[in-house]
Amino acid sequence: MAMLQLIYAVFCALVLLLPVQAQMPPSLWKWPNSSSYINNTGPPDNSKSAAYNGISGCVGGGDENYMSWSCPHLMLLSPDMQFAAQADKNYGVVYAVAGIGQASDCGKCYQLKINDSPAPQPSTIIVQAVNTGSDVSSGQFDILLGAGGFGIYDACSSDCKQKNCGQACNGPMYAGDFSAWTPDGNCYGGGLKDESKCGGLVNNQQTTFADKTLVYGCKTAIDRQYHQNYNNVDFQQVQCPKSLYLVSGIRSLSDDSPDLPMASPHLKLQNGGRITTTMDCCKPTCAWRQNTKGYTDSNFPSVYVCNKSGIPIMNMTSVEYN
């Protein structure tokens, strides 16, 4: 009996040492049928679609009630991104979106292989270009993940109109203040990297889909070692997997090229790539259709944008898009 009690005590001690796994929030899409929404997140927001087209949470002015932000379901390791990879049978692969190059790159997908040691597992990422940036260099993939770091822009933190990295926002998406998002005060420091403080990003109040997805994505990315820069990365453009462009809303016309390879663990990649991380909550470059016209599929012309609760704003039409 004493031996059993000792074994039980040791077991309990070991359990306490195991990392705490974040509880996965609901997904937006119903998987494996990704054409429909799951009921408990609500339908797409079509209420103010035309007005949303021209207003970003970052810059430009306008009524906060008519603004749009980057969608939290596109963060690396969000439920929808995980289920999308499974639906495409890309097991052992992580899906992501990132800032890459120029507007002509909008919608293109790349297979990445992280060679740094130690590397996160899985070390293969299929990433889609949804944004651009003057500070993104050739071969760099600036991946969107929970609290991945600001730059000059910030439409995430609650006080981004007063305290920012160089550009005051139009309106914030989350309840956590600047210090919660950037504990060291460094706008280019890679964001929050302490898993225990992810709840502070939403002021410890997970009330919306956006809140729940952010906290989960922050904790999971840190726990699985994706929340850091990697400088030894191989890459190659590939055809975008179907479930990835279904949840992003954008597909590049370059996918129609018969010479563009499918993603594969046996694909020959080129070296010279690197990964950085980001999250500024701004409406992505590739969400503006004047930037994607001529480069993307008319059925999937631009990246989805979301309302403040993290629900995509669909069926958008305006003069700007014609």
C-alpha distance (Angstrom), angle and dihedral (degrees) to the residues before:
residue distance angle dihedral
M1 . . .
A2 3.82 . .
M3 3.80 89.8 .
L4 3.83 91.5 51.8
Q5 3.78 90.6 49.9
L6 3.80 90.4 50.5
I7 3.82 91.8 49.6
Y8 3.81 90.3 48.8
A9 3.81 91.8 49.8
V10 3.81 91.6 50.3
F11 3.82 90.4 48.2
C12 3.81 91.9 52.1
A13 3.79 91.2 48.8
L14 3.80 91.3 51.8
V15 3.80 91.8 48.8
L16 3.79 89.5 54.8
L17 3.80 89.6 54.3
L18 3.80 93.0 54.5
P19 3.83 116.2 101.1
V20 3.77 113.9 -98.1
Q21 3.81 109.7 -114.6
A22 3.80 115.5 -137.7
Q23 3.78 114.2 -120.7
M24 3.80 110.6 -109.2
P25 3.83 113.0 -120.4
P26 3.82 121.7 -142.2
S27 3.78 119.9 -75.4
L28 3.79 123.9 -122.1
W29 3.77 95.9 -134.3
K30 3.78 124.3 56.2
W31 3.79 108.2 -119.8
P32 2.97 138.2 -108.7
N33 3.83 84.9 9.0
S34 3.80 95.8 59.3
S35 3.81 95.1 178.1
S36 3.80 93.6 83.3
Y37 3.79 137.5 57.6
I38 3.76 125.0 -119.0
N39 3.81 111.0 -113.0
N40 3.79 101.4 -123.2
T41 3.80 94.4 61.4
G42 3.79 95.1 50.6
P43 3.81 131.8 -127.3
P44 3.80 125.4 -59.3
D45 3.80 113.9 -72.8
N46 3.81 109.3 -110.3
S47 3.80 96.5 154.6
K48 3.79 99.9 104.0
S49 3.79 100.5 12.1
A50 3.80 99.3 140.0
A51 3.80 94.1 48.6
Y52 3.81 92.2 47.2
N53 3.79 92.3 60.6
G54 3.78 96.3 76.7
I55 3.80 102.7 36.2
S56 3.80 127.8 78.9
G57 3.78 126.5 -172.1
C58 3.80 87.4 -126.5
V59 3.78 111.3 54.0
G60 3.77 143.7 -11.3
G61 3.79 104.0 65.7
G62 3.77 127.2 -109.6
D63 3.79 142.9 124.6
E64 3.82 112.5 -41.0
N65 3.81 89.1 -141.0
Y66 3.81 88.6 66.2
M67 3.79 99.7 44.2
S68 3.78 130.4 112.8
W69 3.79 133.0 -151.8
S70 3.80 137.6 -169.2
C71 3.79 111.9 -74.2
P72 3.81 117.7 -104.5
H73 3.80 92.7 -149.7
L74 3.83 87.1 70.7
M75 3.81 93.0 63.7
L76 3.79 116.1 115.7
L77 3.83 110.4 -91.2
S78 3.82 94.4 12.6
P79 3.82 111.7 146.5
D80 3.81 92.2 -104.7
M81 3.80 93.2 50.0
Q82 3.80 91.2 49.2
F83 3.80 93.1 47.3
A84 3.82 91.1 45.6
A85 3.81 91.1 57.9
Q86 3.80 90.5 48.1
A87 3.82 92.0 48.5
D88 3.81 89.2 54.6
K89 3.81 89.2 47.5
N90 3.78 89.6 -120.6
Y91 3.77 93.2 145.4
G92 3.77 115.8 -179.9
V93 3.82 90.9 25.6
V94 3.81 130.5 106.7
Y95 3.83 121.4 -144.1
A96 3.80 120.9 -143.3
V97 3.80 144.5 157.3
A98 3.77 124.9 -134.6
G99 3.76 150.4 172.2
I100 3.79 109.4 -94.8
G101 3.79 133.4 167.2
Q102 3.80 119.9 -59.6
A103 3.81 139.5 -16.3
S104 3.81 90.1 -92.3
D105 3.82 86.5 66.2
C106 3.82 92.6 59.8
G107 3.79 110.8 131.9
K108 3.80 96.7 9.9
C109 3.81 117.4 134.9
Y110 3.77 129.7 -144.8
Q111 3.77 134.3 -168.0
L112 3.80 111.3 -135.2
K113 3.78 130.3 -167.2
I114 3.81 118.8 -165.2
N115 3.80 111.2 -144.4
D116 3.81 99.0 175.5
S117 3.78 115.2 116.1
P118 2.91 120.7 -95.9
A119 3.80 94.1 27.8
P120 3.80 126.7 -174.4
Q121 3.78 116.8 -104.3
P122 2.91 120.9 -90.1
S123 3.79 91.5 33.8
T124 3.82 93.9 -171.8
I125 3.81 117.0 89.2
I126 3.80 129.3 -178.5
V127 3.78 105.5 -153.2
Q128 3.80 130.4 -173.5
A129 3.81 124.3 -151.7
V130 3.81 110.6 -120.6
N131 3.78 101.9 148.4
T132 3.80 143.5 34.3
G133 3.77 134.0 -151.7
S134 3.78 139.2 -173.5
D135 3.81 87.9 -131.5
V136 3.83 94.4 53.0
S137 3.80 110.6 98.5
S138 3.80 132.0 -158.9
G139 3.81 111.8 -68.6
Q140 3.82 92.3 15.2
F141 3.80 121.1 126.7
D142 3.81 111.5 -164.0
I143 3.80 99.3 -161.4
L144 3.79 123.4 -153.8
L145 3.79 112.1 -127.7
G146 3.78 137.1 147.0
A147 3.84 109.9 -62.4
G148 3.80 89.7 -14.0
G149 3.80 93.1 159.7
F150 3.79 140.5 -85.5
G151 3.78 129.6 -110.6
I152 3.75 122.5 -171.7
Y153 3.81 90.1 -35.2
D154 3.80 132.2 65.2
A155 3.79 126.2 170.8
C156 3.81 92.8 153.6
S157 3.81 108.5 75.1
S158 3.80 121.7 76.1
D159 3.81 94.3 -123.5
C160 3.82 97.8 42.8
K161 3.81 90.8 124.1
Q162 3.81 90.2 62.7
K163 3.81 105.0 25.2
N164 3.77 119.0 36.1
C165 3.77 147.0 133.4
G166 3.78 96.7 -95.0
Q167 3.79 105.7 -53.5
A168 3.81 123.4 65.7
C169 3.81 113.4 -133.2
N170 3.80 130.2 -125.1
G171 3.77 92.9 -132.1
P172 3.83 138.8 -19.6
M173 3.80 125.5 -114.3
Y174 3.82 99.6 -156.8
A175 3.82 139.3 43.5
G176 3.81 99.0 -127.8
D177 3.80 115.6 99.2
F178 3.81 130.3 -125.6
S179 3.81 93.5 -90.0
A180 3.82 91.1 55.1
W181 3.79 91.1 53.7
T182 3.81 97.0 40.8
P183 3.84 108.0 27.3
D184 3.81 92.6 175.2
G185 3.81 93.4 45.1
N186 3.81 90.8 -122.3
C187 3.80 110.5 133.0
Y188 3.81 90.2 -163.0
G189 3.80 96.0 41.2
G190 3.80 97.1 102.7
G191 3.81 98.1 -100.2
L192 3.79 127.5 -106.0
K193 3.80 116.2 -4.6
D194 3.81 101.5 169.2
E195 3.80 109.7 95.8
S196 3.79 92.8 -158.7
K197 3.82 90.8 62.4
C198 3.81 99.2 51.9
G199 3.81 90.9 102.0
G200 3.79 89.6 62.8
L201 3.81 89.7 67.7
V202 3.81 87.4 75.1
N203 3.81 95.4 31.3
N204 3.83 87.4 -102.7
Q205 3.81 91.3 -69.0
Q206 3.79 113.2 115.8
T207 3.80 99.8 -171.2
T208 3.82 104.6 137.6
F209 3.78 136.4 47.9
A210 3.81 87.2 -109.1
D211 3.81 91.8 54.6
K212 3.80 94.7 49.0
T213 3.80 94.2 45.2
L214 3.80 92.6 48.3
V215 3.82 95.7 50.6
Y216 3.80 91.7 45.3
G217 3.81 92.3 46.7
C218 3.81 92.3 47.4
K219 3.80 94.2 50.8
T220 3.80 95.2 42.4
A221 3.81 95.7 47.6
I222 3.81 91.7 50.6
D223 3.80 93.5 43.5
R224 3.81 92.1 50.7
Q225 3.82 93.9 44.6
Y226 3.80 98.8 -115.0
H227 3.80 92.8 118.3
Q228 3.79 96.6 89.3
N229 3.79 141.6 66.4
Y230 3.79 121.4 -86.4
N231 3.79 120.5 -162.3
N232 3.82 102.8 -176.3
V233 3.80 104.5 66.7
D234 3.81 131.0 146.3
F235 3.79 118.5 -153.3
Q236 3.80 145.2 177.8
Q237 3.80 133.5 178.0
V238 3.81 111.7 -109.3
Q239 3.78 138.2 174.1
C240 3.78 110.6 -79.5
P241 3.80 113.6 -107.9
K242 3.80 111.5 -115.5
S243 3.79 98.1 -119.9
L244 3.80 91.6 50.4
Y245 3.79 95.0 57.4
L246 3.80 90.7 41.1
V247 3.80 91.3 61.6
S248 3.82 95.6 37.3
G249 3.80 96.1 46.4
I250 3.81 94.9 -136.4
R251 3.80 134.3 96.6
S252 3.80 126.0 177.4
L253 3.81 120.6 -130.0
S254 3.79 86.2 -134.1
D255 3.82 86.1 76.4
D256 3.81 87.0 73.9
S257 3.79 91.5 66.3
P258 3.83 111.2 109.7
D259 3.80 88.7 -148.0
L260 3.80 94.6 60.6
P261 3.82 108.9 100.7
M262 3.77 127.0 -132.5
A263 3.78 117.6 -116.3
S264 3.79 110.7 -88.7
P265 3.80 138.1 161.8
H266 3.82 86.5 -126.1
L267 3.81 95.6 53.1
K268 3.80 116.2 124.4
L269 3.80 108.8 -121.1
Q270 3.80 132.5 -165.3
N271 3.78 122.0 -124.8
G272 3.77 130.0 -131.7
G273 3.79 100.1 77.9
R274 3.77 130.2 127.2
I275 3.79 137.9 -170.1
T276 3.79 128.4 -135.7
T277 3.80 128.2 171.1
T278 3.78 133.6 -125.2
M279 3.78 146.9 170.3
D280 3.80 120.3 169.6
C281 3.84 97.7 146.5
C282 3.82 91.4 -129.9
K283 3.77 122.1 145.2
P284 3.84 102.0 -95.2
T285 3.81 122.6 -113.0
C286 3.79 90.0 -118.0
A287 3.81 91.3 57.2
W288 3.83 90.3 71.3
R289 3.79 105.7 83.1
Q290 3.78 94.0 -152.9
N291 3.82 84.1 67.2
T292 3.81 95.4 49.2
K293 3.81 101.3 38.5
G294 3.80 109.7 123.8
Y295 3.81 92.8 14.3
T296 3.80 103.7 67.9
D297 3.80 141.9 56.9
S298 3.83 111.8 -92.8
N299 3.82 89.0 -132.8
F300 3.83 90.7 54.3
P301 3.80 102.7 25.3
S302 3.80 105.0 153.5
V303 3.78 144.4 6.3
Y304 3.78 116.7 -83.1
V305 3.77 117.6 -107.8
C306 3.78 124.0 -155.3
N307 3.76 140.6 -143.5
K308 3.79 121.2 -118.3
S309 3.81 91.6 -83.0
G310 3.79 91.6 56.5
I311 3.81 97.1 -106.9
P312 3.84 115.1 138.1
I313 3.79 118.0 -113.0
M314 3.78 105.3 -133.4
N315 3.82 139.5 -171.7
M316 3.78 92.4 30.0
T317 3.81 117.6 -178.3
S318 3.77 130.0 172.8
V319 3.79 142.2 138.1
E320 3.79 87.9 -95.1
Y321 3.80 90.5 66.3
N322 3.82 98.3 48.4
